Amino acid sequence: MKTLRPNFAFLIRTLCGLLLTLVLLQTATAGGLPNGTPAFQTSDGVKLFVKVAGQGLPCLFVHGGPGAGSQAVEVLAGAPLEKQLQMIYLDQRGSGRSASDPQKNYSLERQVQDMEELRQQLKLEKWTLMAHSFGGILATTYAQKYPGRVHSLILVNAILNLPASMESTTAYGYTLLPAATRPPLDAAAPLPQRYFMVTGLLQRQGLYNQLQYASDSSAARVSRTMKGQPANHDFAANMFQNPGNYLLDYTPATASLAMPVLVLTGQQDYVTGPEHYKSFRFPQQQVVVLPGKHVPFLDNPQEFNQAVQRFVRQLPRKS
C-alpha cells in the first residue's frame, strides 16, 4: 500500500492541475463569459443578434453603415481579433441579422441604450468598444453617457461628425464619376441632395466600391460572404429620414473622455475623410495612419492587426 500512495497523490495533483487549467481558461475570458450566440431581447421587445467569440478583454464591435451589420467583419476579419480580444458582435436593431423595431425607434439614444442593456445582460463590469465608420458616433455617445463602463476605445476609420464625412464622400465621389457624363454638382444645394445624387450615380455605374475599398478583391470577398445572408436595412432607411442627433458633431466631446483610445485611419479614406481624425481630442489617444481606404481590416489586415495588438498589450488588465 505504501508504494501506491505516491502514485495516488500524483494522480490527485494531476487532476487538480487539469481542473485548475480549465477554470483559468474559462475565467481568462471576460469574467467567464461563454462564447456562443446568447439570446438578447431589448427592454422594448426587439430581438437582436449577438455572437461572442475569442478570448481576452471583452470587446463590443460597433458596426457602421448605418445598418451594415457585423457579419462581414466577423467572418473575414474576426479570427485574428479573437486571438487577443473576446469579440462581441452585435447587429444593431434594424440591421443585419437583427429584427426591426415595429415602432421604428432607431434614435441614437435607443441604440446606445441597447448597447448598455447588452452589457448588463452579459454581466460585464467594463468592456472595450471597437467602432467602425458610422459606429464611431454610437461608441462616442455611449462613452459619454457611460464612461465608467468603457475600458478603452478602438476607433477604426470612425465618423464623429456625419455631415463633415458626407461632404468628403460627396466631393471625392464626384471626381470618380466620368467627367464627360456626370451632371453638374450644385454646391449651393442641400448636403443630403448632393450626397445622395453622387452616391446614387456611383452605385448605378458600379463605382461605389472605389470609395470603400483599396482593391476589387476586398469588395468581392465581402460580396461573396454576404450573398444570401440576412440583411436588414430598416435602420438605414429610417435613419436618413429622421436623422435626429446623428447629425451632431461629437468631436468636441472627445476632450472629456479619459479612457485609452486607439484611432486608426486611412490615408485615402474619403468616406470618413482623410483629415477627420485631426479634430479628435481624446486625452489618451494614439493615432495610426494606415495606407488604404475605408476598410483596413480587409485592405491592410497585417498592419491593422499589429496596431490593435500593440494597443491591447498596453492596456491594464484591471481598472
Backbone bond lengths (Angstrom), bond angles and torsions (degrees), N, CA, C in turn:
res aa  C-N    CA-C-N  psi(-1)  N-CA   C-N-CA  omega(-1)  CA-C   N-CA-C  phi
1 M - - - 1.463 - - 1.517 111.36 -
2 K 1.322 115.15 -34.41 1.454 117.61 -178.38 1.512 111.80 -61.92
3 T 1.336 116.57 -35.16 1.459 119.00 -178.57 1.529 112.34 -71.13
4 L 1.361 118.04 -18.43 1.460 120.73 -179.37 1.518 112.20 -84.10
5 R 1.321 116.26 -23.39 1.461 118.62 -174.38 1.527 113.34 -60.40
6 P 1.334 119.55 -45.80 1.467 118.09 178.48 1.529 112.32 -61.25
7 N 1.327 117.57 -39.79 1.463 119.90 179.23 1.520 111.04 -64.44
8 F 1.355 114.73 -42.56 1.457 119.35 179.26 1.525 110.04 -62.88
9 A 1.307 117.12 -42.82 1.470 120.77 178.75 1.524 111.04 -64.24
10 F 1.345 115.12 -40.26 1.463 119.38 178.18 1.518 111.00 -61.93
11 L 1.345 115.69 -41.57 1.462 120.29 179.37 1.526 110.82 -62.55
12 I 1.338 115.40 -43.87 1.465 119.35 179.43 1.527 110.66 -61.69
13 R 1.342 116.19 -44.19 1.469 120.02 179.82 1.522 110.71 -62.69
14 T 1.335 116.17 -40.46 1.466 120.29 -179.91 1.514 111.43 -63.72
15 L 1.335 116.07 -45.60 1.468 120.08 179.51 1.525 110.88 -63.83
16 C 1.316 115.43 -42.33 1.472 118.89 178.24 1.530 111.20 -61.93
17 G 1.339 114.68 -39.04 1.463 118.79 178.55 1.513 112.33 -64.07
18 L 1.337 115.64 -41.18 1.460 120.29 178.44 1.518 111.24 -64.99
19 L 1.330 115.97 -42.77 1.467 119.37 178.40 1.516 111.25 -63.52
20 L 1.328 116.32 -41.22 1.462 120.14 178.78 1.515 110.88 -62.99
21 T 1.344 116.41 -40.68 1.461 120.38 178.57 1.524 111.02 -60.94
22 L 1.345 116.05 -43.50 1.461 119.92 179.31 1.515 111.32 -63.17
23 V 1.329 115.79 -40.55 1.465 119.48 178.41 1.513 110.91 -63.57
24 L 1.321 116.42 -44.01 1.459 120.46 -179.55 1.510 111.77 -64.68
25 L 1.343 116.69 -37.49 1.461 119.31 177.53 1.516 111.29 -63.96
26 Q 1.324 116.85 -35.43 1.459 119.93 178.54 1.518 110.63 -71.11
27 T 1.336 116.37 -47.55 1.455 119.36 -174.55 1.511 112.46 -79.85
28 A 1.333 118.70 -10.71 1.461 120.38 176.00 1.509 110.81 -67.39
29 T 1.349 116.90 -24.07 1.450 119.87 174.41 1.510 107.51 -80.75
30 A 1.331 116.74 -169.68 1.459 121.48 -171.90 1.520 111.12 -68.01
31 G 1.343 115.74 83.58 1.439 119.83 177.59 1.515 113.03 59.56
32 G 1.319 117.97 33.07 1.447 121.22 -178.14 1.511 113.20 82.06
33 L 1.331 118.67 15.95 1.463 122.16 179.47 1.523 109.41 -62.92
34 P 1.328 118.51 117.47 1.471 119.89 -177.41 1.517 112.24 -75.28
35 N 1.311 116.00 145.03 1.461 120.34 173.26 1.523 109.60 -74.00
36 G 1.332 115.26 151.22 1.456 119.83 -179.41 1.514 111.06 145.11
37 T 1.327 115.66 -161.41 1.469 121.40 -178.46 1.524 109.13 -123.05
38 P 1.329 117.29 81.10 1.466 119.89 -177.53 1.526 111.07 -67.14
39 A 1.327 115.43 142.65 1.465 119.94 175.20 1.525 108.89 -69.24
40 F 1.320 116.45 135.20 1.462 120.31 -179.35 1.522 109.53 -141.84
41 Q 1.306 114.84 122.15 1.463 121.61 176.28 1.514 108.27 -125.87
42 T 1.313 116.86 130.55 1.460 121.51 -176.88 1.525 110.69 -71.84
43 S 1.319 115.10 168.36 1.464 120.09 -177.90 1.525 112.38 -64.72
44 D 1.334 118.20 -19.51 1.466 120.37 176.10 1.532 111.68 -102.54
45 G 1.341 116.88 16.61 1.446 120.71 167.39 1.510 118.12 88.17
46 V 1.339 118.92 18.11 1.461 121.76 -179.94 1.530 108.95 -98.72
47 K 1.329 117.00 126.18 1.459 121.67 179.76 1.526 110.06 -84.59
48 L 1.314 115.23 123.82 1.460 121.37 -177.75 1.520 110.44 -115.54
49 F 1.341 115.00 143.49 1.462 120.71 178.27 1.527 109.83 -80.50
50 V 1.329 115.44 131.73 1.466 122.39 177.72 1.522 108.41 -136.32
51 K 1.314 116.20 136.38 1.463 120.70 172.41 1.517 108.77 -134.14
52 V 1.332 116.44 133.14 1.463 123.40 178.46 1.523 108.05 -111.41
53 A 1.331 116.83 128.53 1.470 120.47 -178.58 1.524 109.95 -151.85
54 G 1.321 115.85 140.39 1.458 120.16 174.58 1.514 112.96 111.12
55 Q 1.330 114.91 -166.27 1.456 121.58 -178.99 1.519 108.81 -147.54
56 G 1.324 115.25 152.30 1.454 119.64 -179.63 1.513 111.09 116.17
57 L 1.318 116.00 -158.23 1.456 121.01 178.58 1.523 110.02 -62.02
58 P 1.334 118.25 138.07 1.471 119.79 178.43 1.525 110.63 -68.34
59 C 1.329 115.82 136.10 1.466 120.99 -174.88 1.524 109.47 -139.40
60 L 1.320 116.51 115.27 1.457 121.24 176.55 1.521 109.40 -83.60
61 F 1.332 116.91 124.63 1.460 120.67 174.33 1.526 108.44 -86.83
62 V 1.323 115.81 120.28 1.463 122.73 -178.51 1.524 107.04 -105.28
63 H 1.321 115.99 99.32 1.459 119.91 -173.07 1.528 112.01 -73.50
64 G 1.309 114.02 163.97 1.459 120.59 179.05 1.506 112.22 -99.40
65 G 1.319 114.84 -146.34 1.460 121.42 -179.49 1.533 110.97 132.66
66 P 1.334 116.29 -96.13 1.459 127.90 2.55 1.527 112.24 -65.75
67 G 1.319 114.36 148.05 1.453 120.58 174.04 1.510 116.16 86.67
68 A 1.344 117.86 14.87 1.471 119.79 -175.18 1.523 113.04 -69.54
69 G 1.326 117.75 -26.51 1.456 120.08 -173.03 1.524 110.67 77.74
70 S 1.324 115.80 169.34 1.469 120.89 -175.13 1.521 113.74 -106.21
71 Q 1.334 118.01 0.22 1.458 119.95 -169.62 1.520 113.77 -65.18
72 A 1.324 118.08 -42.81 1.466 120.00 -178.21 1.528 111.36 -61.97
73 V 1.317 116.78 -42.80 1.468 120.23 178.52 1.525 110.27 -67.14
74 E 1.323 116.59 -43.11 1.469 120.62 178.48 1.526 111.42 -56.93
75 V 1.329 117.22 -47.54 1.463 121.74 -174.71 1.527 111.82 -75.41
76 L 1.332 117.16 -43.83 1.468 121.27 -171.11 1.521 114.09 -92.99
77 A 1.319 117.85 -22.06 1.468 119.87 -175.33 1.518 113.27 -131.33
78 G 1.326 117.91 -0.88 1.449 120.49 -172.83 1.510 115.29 -71.05
79 A 1.336 117.85 -38.52 1.473 120.78 -171.98 1.526 113.54 -53.88
80 P 1.346 120.08 -51.32 1.465 118.10 179.88 1.525 113.45 -67.69
81 L 1.318 117.52 -31.72 1.466 120.09 177.42 1.519 110.60 -66.62
82 E 1.324 116.28 -38.32 1.464 121.27 -175.49 1.519 112.51 -71.89
83 K 1.332 118.11 -11.93 1.458 120.88 175.33 1.524 111.84 -76.76
84 Q 1.334 116.87 -19.55 1.463 120.27 -176.65 1.524 113.37 -122.11
85 L 1.336 116.88 -13.44 1.453 121.40 -179.20 1.531 108.73 -139.36
86 Q 1.319 116.58 150.20 1.461 118.57 169.36 1.526 106.72 -89.59
87 M 1.327 115.18 102.16 1.453 121.52 -174.21 1.530 110.91 -78.62
88 I 1.304 114.99 137.15 1.461 122.87 176.22 1.520 106.33 -118.68
89 Y 1.323 116.18 105.11 1.462 121.84 -177.49 1.529 108.54 -92.26
90 L 1.311 115.96 115.08 1.460 122.24 179.12 1.523 109.03 -116.23
91 D 1.331 116.11 125.78 1.460 119.91 169.50 1.529 107.20 -90.53
92 Q 1.317 116.40 118.20 1.457 120.71 -176.61 1.532 110.92 -62.50
93 R 1.311 116.91 158.64 1.464 120.01 -179.79 1.535 110.20 -54.96
94 G 1.336 115.08 136.68 1.456 119.48 -178.17 1.513 114.27 74.11
95 S 1.335 116.81 19.23 1.468 121.39 -175.84 1.522 110.97 -135.75
96 G 1.332 116.20 145.05 1.460 121.68 170.25 1.509 113.75 53.22
97 R 1.342 115.43 -118.16 1.456 122.41 -175.35 1.526 113.10 -94.80
98 S 1.330 116.71 3.17 1.465 121.05 -179.78 1.520 111.52 -90.80
99 A 1.327 114.95 162.36 1.461 121.19 -179.57 1.529 110.80 -79.05
100 S 1.308 115.25 161.19 1.458 121.81 172.85 1.525 109.78 -83.09
101 D 1.307 115.56 160.45 1.455 120.97 174.18 1.526 108.59 -92.31
102 P 1.325 118.82 117.45 1.467 119.82 179.43 1.527 113.18 -57.44
103 Q 1.349 116.59 -26.21 1.455 120.75 179.78 1.539 112.63 -88.92
104 K 1.333 115.84 -1.14 1.470 121.92 178.89 1.531 112.30 58.91
105 N 1.318 116.42 35.74 1.462 119.78 176.58 1.523 108.77 -91.17
106 Y 1.319 115.76 95.67 1.462 121.70 178.53 1.531 110.71 -116.57
107 S 1.315 116.00 27.08 1.461 120.37 -178.96 1.526 110.67 -63.02
108 L 1.307 115.65 157.41 1.464 121.16 176.88 1.527 110.23 -58.84
109 E 1.309 116.30 -41.04 1.461 120.45 -178.58 1.532 111.50 -62.72
110 R 1.337 116.75 -38.24 1.456 120.50 -179.48 1.527 111.28 -71.98
111 Q 1.338 116.98 -39.61 1.464 119.70 178.08 1.531 110.66 -63.53
112 V 1.322 116.98 -39.90 1.468 120.98 178.02 1.524 110.24 -66.48
113 Q 1.325 117.33 -39.01 1.465 120.56 177.27 1.523 111.03 -62.65
114 D 1.336 116.75 -38.91 1.471 119.97 176.55 1.525 110.79 -58.26
115 M 1.329 116.51 -43.59 1.459 120.50 179.78 1.523 110.91 -61.08
116 E 1.316 116.57 -44.43 1.459 120.21 -179.13 1.530 111.19 -67.34
117 E 1.314 117.61 -38.18 1.466 120.04 177.49 1.530 110.97 -64.52
118 L 1.330 117.03 -34.96 1.464 120.13 176.25 1.519 110.29 -66.02
119 R 1.328 117.27 -44.33 1.478 119.79 178.21 1.522 110.48 -57.32
120 Q 1.325 116.40 -43.32 1.462 120.02 -179.72 1.529 110.90 -65.14
121 Q 1.327 117.39 -41.32 1.471 119.26 179.84 1.524 111.04 -64.28
122 L 1.335 116.73 -38.07 1.461 120.78 179.77 1.526 112.61 -77.77
123 K 1.338 116.24 -7.39 1.465 122.66 178.07 1.529 112.01 58.93
124 L 1.325 114.69 44.24 1.456 120.83 176.85 1.521 109.77 -97.63
125 E 1.318 116.20 132.10 1.461 119.81 176.38 1.524 110.27 -69.08
126 K 1.343 115.20 -46.33 1.465 122.11 178.84 1.520 108.68 -143.76
127 W 1.324 114.99 162.19 1.454 119.54 172.74 1.520 109.81 -150.86
128 T 1.314 115.38 161.74 1.467 121.81 171.98 1.515 107.83 -90.17
129 L 1.324 116.50 144.39 1.460 121.67 174.49 1.522 108.79 -110.88
130 M 1.332 115.95 123.92 1.459 121.89 173.50 1.524 107.53 -109.35
131 A 1.315 116.50 110.26 1.462 120.86 -173.89 1.519 110.88 -114.76
132 H 1.333 115.40 134.48 1.463 121.07 177.00 1.519 109.86 -112.30
133 S 1.336 115.88 134.18 1.457 122.79 170.55 1.532 111.53 56.14
134 F 1.336 117.31 -124.52 1.462 123.42 -179.91 1.529 111.99 -56.39
135 G 1.326 116.60 -25.42 1.459 120.17 178.17 1.514 113.12 -62.17
136 G 1.340 117.79 -18.54 1.458 120.64 177.13 1.516 112.74 -59.89
137 I 1.327 116.87 -34.28 1.466 121.08 178.27 1.522 109.87 -64.78
138 L 1.335 116.75 -45.74 1.463 120.57 -179.78 1.524 111.07 -64.91
139 A 1.337 116.76 -44.93 1.467 120.29 -177.11 1.529 111.45 -65.46
140 T 1.322 117.29 -42.49 1.465 120.43 -179.62 1.519 110.86 -66.34
141 T 1.327 116.50 -40.50 1.459 120.05 178.02 1.523 110.99 -64.79
142 Y 1.341 116.44 -41.01 1.469 119.93 176.46 1.530 109.98 -61.25
143 A 1.321 116.83 -45.43 1.469 120.55 -178.68 1.531 111.43 -63.72
144 Q 1.334 117.33 -33.59 1.467 120.69 175.27 1.521 111.18 -64.34
145 K 1.321 115.84 -44.21 1.466 120.09 -174.85 1.516 112.45 -79.69
146 Y 1.345 116.78 -34.04 1.466 120.78 -176.37 1.536 110.73 -128.07
147 P 1.327 118.30 58.39 1.477 119.18 -175.95 1.525 113.00 -60.68
148 G 1.321 116.89 -30.71 1.456 120.08 -179.56 1.511 113.94 -72.82
149 R 1.324 117.41 -8.84 1.458 121.76 179.95 1.528 113.02 -102.58
150 V 1.331 116.26 -1.34 1.469 120.35 -175.76 1.525 109.37 -107.60
151 H 1.319 115.46 113.76 1.469 121.25 178.25 1.517 110.33 -72.43
152 S 1.328 116.69 -42.43 1.462 122.42 179.72 1.519 108.75 -167.38
153 L 1.326 115.03 166.33 1.464 122.28 178.15 1.522 109.65 -122.15
154 I 1.329 116.40 137.94 1.462 122.49 170.80 1.528 105.81 -122.03
155 L 1.319 116.13 108.12 1.462 121.83 -175.38 1.526 109.09 -103.67
156 V 1.322 115.83 114.24 1.464 122.31 -174.52 1.519 108.85 -107.20
157 N 1.349 116.23 107.39 1.460 120.82 -178.00 1.530 109.85 47.68
158 A 1.321 115.36 44.26 1.458 121.43 -169.22 1.524 112.26 -80.39
159 I 1.315 114.12 141.47 1.465 122.48 175.05 1.523 108.53 -98.39
160 L 1.331 116.51 124.54 1.466 121.34 175.12 1.527 111.37 -118.26
161 N 1.314 116.94 -5.10 1.465 122.43 176.79 1.525 106.35 -140.16
162 L 1.337 116.68 93.13 1.452 120.94 -171.76 1.527 113.28 -61.29
163 P 1.335 120.27 -45.25 1.471 118.48 178.46 1.526 113.19 -58.36
164 A 1.336 117.50 -38.64 1.465 120.40 179.30 1.525 110.55 -64.29
165 S 1.319 117.29 -40.94 1.464 120.39 178.71 1.525 111.32 -69.44
166 M 1.313 117.46 -36.38 1.461 120.56 176.15 1.530 111.39 -63.41
167 E 1.322 116.84 -36.77 1.467 120.62 176.07 1.520 110.24 -63.63
168 S 1.330 116.82 -42.99 1.464 121.26 179.32 1.520 110.71 -62.64
169 T 1.322 116.39 -46.85 1.469 121.21 179.03 1.522 111.04 -59.28
170 T 1.324 115.94 -43.88 1.464 121.17 -177.42 1.522 111.26 -64.53
171 A 1.334 116.25 -48.03 1.465 120.48 -176.17 1.525 111.33 -64.79
172 Y 1.343 117.03 -47.38 1.460 119.80 -178.87 1.522 111.45 -73.04
173 G 1.325 116.20 -40.54 1.452 119.73 -179.73 1.515 112.37 -59.36
174 Y 1.316 116.38 -35.43 1.470 120.52 179.06 1.525 111.01 -62.43
175 T 1.338 116.73 -35.22 1.470 120.05 -179.74 1.530 111.81 -70.89
176 L 1.328 117.93 -19.50 1.461 121.13 178.35 1.530 112.38 -78.75
177 L 1.315 116.80 -18.99 1.463 120.71 179.87 1.528 109.98 -75.67
178 P 1.330 118.39 141.11 1.474 120.51 178.64 1.532 110.74 -55.64
179 A 1.326 115.99 126.42 1.463 120.52 -174.48 1.526 112.14 -60.72
180 A 1.324 117.01 -32.25 1.465 120.19 -175.49 1.527 112.79 -71.02
181 T 1.337 116.15 -23.89 1.472 118.32 -173.27 1.527 114.08 -118.34
182 R 1.308 118.68 -10.13 1.471 118.98 -176.43 1.535 110.24 -74.06
183 P 1.325 117.07 141.41 1.463 120.23 179.05 1.526 110.70 -74.65
184 P 1.317 117.68 162.98 1.470 119.41 176.73 1.527 110.61 -62.40
185 L 1.322 115.56 146.37 1.460 121.07 178.05 1.523 107.96 -107.09
186 D 1.325 116.37 112.57 1.463 122.35 -177.81 1.521 109.24 -81.00
187 A 1.312 116.91 106.10 1.464 121.66 -177.47 1.522 112.19 -63.51
188 A 1.330 116.60 -21.52 1.466 120.23 -179.50 1.527 112.43 -85.83
189 A 1.321 118.04 -9.52 1.463 121.20 -179.65 1.527 109.93 -69.67
190 P 1.330 118.51 153.27 1.470 120.47 177.93 1.527 111.18 -57.51
191 L 1.330 115.66 145.88 1.461 121.00 -177.56 1.531 112.88 -54.56
192 P 1.338 120.78 -47.30 1.471 118.38 179.77 1.525 112.63 -57.75
193 Q 1.327 117.29 -37.77 1.465 120.49 179.65 1.519 110.90 -63.90
194 R 1.331 117.08 -45.08 1.466 120.77 179.83 1.527 111.02 -67.73
195 Y 1.332 115.89 -42.61 1.467 121.05 -177.59 1.526 111.16 -61.47
196 F 1.316 117.07 -50.16 1.463 119.63 -176.29 1.525 111.98 -73.33
197 M 1.326 118.27 -26.69 1.454 119.45 174.09 1.531 110.51 -64.68
198 V 1.335 116.05 -48.00 1.465 120.84 -176.85 1.531 111.05 -68.71
199 T 1.332 117.41 -49.31 1.467 119.05 -177.95 1.535 110.85 -65.82
200 G 1.323 117.10 -34.20 1.462 119.73 177.15 1.516 111.85 -64.55
201 L 1.334 116.74 -43.16 1.466 120.73 177.80 1.531 110.94 -64.38
202 L 1.324 117.06 -40.85 1.467 120.64 178.44 1.528 110.84 -61.31
203 Q 1.312 116.95 -42.44 1.467 120.00 -179.97 1.523 111.37 -67.10
204 R 1.320 116.92 -42.46 1.467 119.65 -178.76 1.522 111.99 -67.07
205 Q 1.329 116.42 -28.80 1.460 119.91 -178.88 1.534 112.58 -96.84
206 G 1.320 116.54 8.05 1.459 120.08 177.26 1.515 114.08 69.10
207 L 1.328 117.04 28.74 1.461 120.84 -175.92 1.528 113.40 -112.07
208 Y 1.318 117.43 -3.18 1.465 119.63 -172.70 1.529 112.31 -63.47
209 N 1.320 116.91 -34.61 1.470 119.09 -179.20 1.522 112.92 -62.48
210 Q 1.338 117.08 -21.69 1.465 119.97 177.33 1.526 111.66 -67.44
211 L 1.315 116.87 -21.51 1.464 120.43 172.98 1.520 111.13 -73.83
212 Q 1.316 115.77 -41.75 1.461 122.05 -169.50 1.518 113.98 -83.86
213 Y 1.340 116.05 -44.81 1.462 120.49 -166.29 1.524 111.82 -117.81
214 A 1.331 114.78 150.56 1.464 120.41 177.24 1.514 111.84 -82.04
215 S 1.332 117.42 -16.24 1.460 120.06 -179.30 1.521 110.04 -144.86
216 D 1.331 115.48 152.69 1.465 120.18 176.98 1.523 111.52 -64.99
217 S 1.330 117.77 -28.60 1.461 120.80 -178.13 1.527 111.38 -64.91
218 S 1.332 117.31 -37.10 1.468 120.07 178.05 1.517 110.64 -63.93
219 A 1.326 116.16 -44.96 1.461 120.29 178.37 1.519 111.32 -62.04
220 A 1.335 116.59 -39.80 1.461 120.74 -179.53 1.523 111.19 -66.13
221 R 1.316 117.74 -38.19 1.461 121.14 179.00 1.528 111.08 -63.53
222 V 1.311 116.30 -42.29 1.467 119.88 177.70 1.519 110.18 -64.13
223 S 1.319 116.70 -43.26 1.462 120.99 -179.61 1.528 111.34 -60.82
224 R 1.340 116.61 -43.94 1.470 120.20 179.05 1.525 110.90 -65.06
225 T 1.321 116.64 -40.53 1.464 120.77 -178.19 1.525 111.38 -64.65
226 M 1.320 116.98 -39.87 1.457 120.94 -173.34 1.528 113.61 -90.29
227 K 1.316 117.26 -7.36 1.462 120.14 -178.40 1.532 110.31 -61.78
228 G 1.316 115.47 124.45 1.452 121.09 178.49 1.514 115.18 77.27
229 Q 1.350 118.27 1.34 1.460 121.40 -179.00 1.534 110.58 -89.34
230 P 1.336 117.19 154.99 1.466 119.67 176.59 1.524 110.65 -58.81
231 A 1.307 115.91 134.65 1.469 119.58 -178.02 1.524 108.92 -144.51
232 N 1.313 115.62 86.82 1.459 121.71 179.12 1.531 108.68 -80.75
233 H 1.326 117.25 123.14 1.468 121.27 -178.89 1.527 112.07 -114.06
234 D 1.338 116.74 20.00 1.463 120.21 -175.79 1.528 112.21 -64.22
235 F 1.330 116.45 -39.34 1.467 120.11 178.21 1.517 110.73 -59.76
236 A 1.316 117.25 -48.27 1.466 121.07 -178.57 1.521 111.14 -60.07
237 A 1.334 116.67 -45.99 1.462 120.40 -177.98 1.520 111.50 -61.88
238 N 1.324 116.19 -40.34 1.460 119.83 -177.45 1.523 113.09 -80.34
239 M 1.334 117.36 -32.70 1.461 119.48 -177.21 1.519 111.57 -61.85
240 F 1.327 117.34 -43.59 1.459 119.39 -177.32 1.528 111.92 -73.48
241 Q 1.335 117.21 -19.26 1.460 120.19 174.31 1.525 111.22 -80.27
242 N 1.333 116.06 -33.94 1.470 121.80 -178.60 1.531 109.00 -134.41
243 P 1.328 117.76 73.67 1.477 119.74 -171.48 1.520 114.81 -70.12
244 G 1.307 117.91 -29.18 1.463 120.11 176.99 1.512 113.55 50.28
245 N 1.344 115.86 -131.41 1.468 121.10 -174.98 1.524 113.80 -75.43
246 Y 1.323 118.22 -3.38 1.464 119.39 174.92 1.531 111.12 -64.82
247 L 1.318 117.14 -20.53 1.466 120.39 -176.98 1.523 113.31 -88.09
248 L 1.321 117.54 -2.35 1.464 119.72 179.99 1.531 110.81 -74.13
249 D 1.323 114.79 159.33 1.470 121.31 176.75 1.525 108.55 -92.33
250 Y 1.327 116.72 114.16 1.456 120.86 -177.48 1.529 113.25 -97.54
251 T 1.315 116.75 4.67 1.471 117.87 179.42 1.532 113.16 -66.41
252 P 1.348 120.49 -37.25 1.480 117.81 178.17 1.525 112.71 -61.56
253 A 1.330 117.85 -30.36 1.468 120.94 -178.51 1.517 112.39 -66.94
254 T 1.332 117.52 -19.45 1.463 119.72 -175.91 1.524 112.29 -64.23
255 A 1.317 117.22 -26.79 1.471 120.58 -177.57 1.520 112.20 -65.00
256 S 1.313 118.25 -21.85 1.466 120.98 -176.71 1.524 113.15 -100.72
257 L 1.321 118.01 2.83 1.465 121.26 -178.08 1.529 109.13 -99.97
258 A 1.328 115.90 108.91 1.466 120.89 -167.47 1.519 114.72 -92.59
259 M 1.336 118.98 -3.41 1.465 119.98 -178.79 1.526 110.87 -70.94
260 P 1.349 119.06 157.71 1.469 120.20 175.84 1.532 110.74 -60.69
261 V 1.341 115.47 139.34 1.466 120.89 -176.66 1.525 109.44 -135.54
262 L 1.332 115.63 129.45 1.459 121.65 170.53 1.518 107.89 -105.11
263 V 1.341 115.72 123.37 1.466 121.73 178.46 1.522 107.99 -108.93
264 L 1.319 116.14 116.29 1.461 122.29 176.56 1.528 108.10 -110.00
265 T 1.321 116.13 133.32 1.460 119.60 -177.84 1.521 109.85 -143.75
266 G 1.335 116.27 159.51 1.451 121.41 -178.10 1.519 112.59 -105.91
267 Q 1.315 116.17 137.96 1.468 120.36 -178.56 1.523 112.50 -60.62
268 Q 1.323 116.91 -32.68 1.466 121.20 -178.54 1.526 111.31 -117.27
269 D 1.325 116.32 32.76 1.466 119.88 179.97 1.527 109.57 -89.60
270 Y 1.324 115.78 96.73 1.459 120.40 179.17 1.526 112.11 -95.30
271 V 1.334 117.95 1.95 1.463 120.41 170.91 1.530 108.68 -75.15
272 T 1.322 115.92 -51.15 1.462 120.17 173.70 1.521 110.66 -78.29
273 G 1.322 115.71 -42.11 1.457 122.64 -173.58 1.512 108.72 114.05
274 P 1.327 119.11 120.84 1.467 120.94 -174.71 1.529 114.29 -64.33
275 E 1.329 117.66 -18.45 1.466 121.19 179.00 1.534 111.81 -104.94
276 H 1.297 117.70 0.27 1.465 121.88 -172.51 1.526 112.05 -56.87
277 Y 1.321 116.54 -41.63 1.463 121.12 -175.87 1.522 112.78 -63.13
278 K 1.316 117.35 -20.95 1.466 120.51 -177.27 1.525 112.94 -68.58
279 S 1.326 116.94 -13.32 1.464 120.20 176.66 1.522 112.16 -89.69
280 F 1.338 118.43 -4.01 1.462 121.50 179.83 1.525 109.27 -76.92
281 R 1.332 116.66 141.71 1.462 121.70 -176.95 1.534 112.29 -132.24
282 F 1.315 117.12 33.87 1.461 119.33 176.58 1.530 109.63 -60.74
283 P 1.329 118.92 129.87 1.483 120.21 -178.42 1.517 113.82 -60.15
284 Q 1.344 117.93 -31.62 1.469 121.20 -177.33 1.524 111.10 -116.07
285 Q 1.306 118.19 44.76 1.463 119.46 -177.11 1.525 112.46 -93.11
286 Q 1.324 114.36 143.63 1.457 122.97 168.85 1.522 106.88 -115.05
287 V 1.314 117.33 134.80 1.462 121.56 -177.53 1.523 109.47 -115.42
288 V 1.334 115.63 130.97 1.457 121.59 175.12 1.524 107.60 -126.49
289 V 1.325 116.59 118.78 1.461 122.22 178.30 1.526 107.85 -96.36
290 L 1.322 115.49 119.24 1.458 121.19 -177.32 1.525 110.66 -104.19
291 P 1.315 118.02 150.01 1.464 119.12 171.32 1.526 109.29 -65.71
292 G 1.319 116.26 152.49 1.459 118.35 176.46 1.502 113.37 110.42
293 K 1.328 115.15 -167.20 1.459 121.37 -170.71 1.527 111.39 -111.49
294 H 1.351 117.83 -122.30 1.458 121.24 -164.53 1.522 114.59 -94.84
295 V 1.333 118.33 -12.53 1.468 120.20 -172.60 1.528 109.29 -127.85
296 P 1.327 118.45 75.99 1.471 120.56 -172.73 1.508 113.82 -67.50
297 F 1.355 119.30 -27.99 1.461 118.36 -179.27 1.516 112.29 -67.67
298 L 1.344 117.70 -13.58 1.462 120.94 174.41 1.517 112.16 -106.53
299 D 1.324 117.37 -42.12 1.461 121.03 -177.03 1.528 112.83 -77.81
300 N 1.332 117.06 -33.59 1.463 121.85 -177.67 1.526 110.18 -136.17
301 P 1.319 117.44 59.91 1.467 119.19 -172.44 1.523 113.95 -62.12
302 Q 1.327 117.59 -37.67 1.461 118.70 -177.47 1.526 111.16 -65.97
303 E 1.322 116.79 -49.69 1.463 120.63 -179.71 1.525 110.98 -64.32
304 F 1.330 115.69 -40.01 1.457 120.30 -179.98 1.527 110.98 -62.29
305 N 1.313 116.91 -50.54 1.463 120.18 -176.76 1.523 112.14 -67.84
306 Q 1.324 117.26 -34.18 1.463 119.84 176.36 1.525 111.14 -64.00
307 A 1.330 116.76 -41.21 1.463 120.82 179.43 1.530 110.96 -64.83
308 V 1.328 116.51 -42.93 1.463 120.11 178.67 1.528 110.20 -65.18
309 Q 1.331 116.26 -43.04 1.464 120.27 -179.25 1.523 111.31 -61.04
310 R 1.330 117.73 -44.63 1.474 120.89 178.69 1.522 110.62 -60.28
311 F 1.306 116.49 -42.98 1.467 120.79 -178.83 1.526 110.89 -65.55
312 V 1.317 116.95 -46.38 1.467 120.78 -177.63 1.525 111.13 -63.20
313 R 1.339 117.34 -37.74 1.460 121.26 179.17 1.520 111.78 -62.41
314 Q 1.326 117.36 -29.18 1.466 121.29 -179.00 1.513 113.30 -82.00
315 L 1.329 117.44 -14.52 1.451 120.50 -174.79 1.519 110.88 -72.91
316 P 1.315 117.27 143.69 1.480 119.16 174.35 1.512 110.56 -67.21
317 R 1.321 116.69 141.41 1.467 119.99 178.36 1.511 110.49 -72.41
318 K 1.325 117.13 -28.58 1.460 121.83 178.69 1.529 108.09 -126.03
319 S 1.310 114.99 149.20 1.473 118.68 177.66 1.513 109.95 -152.73
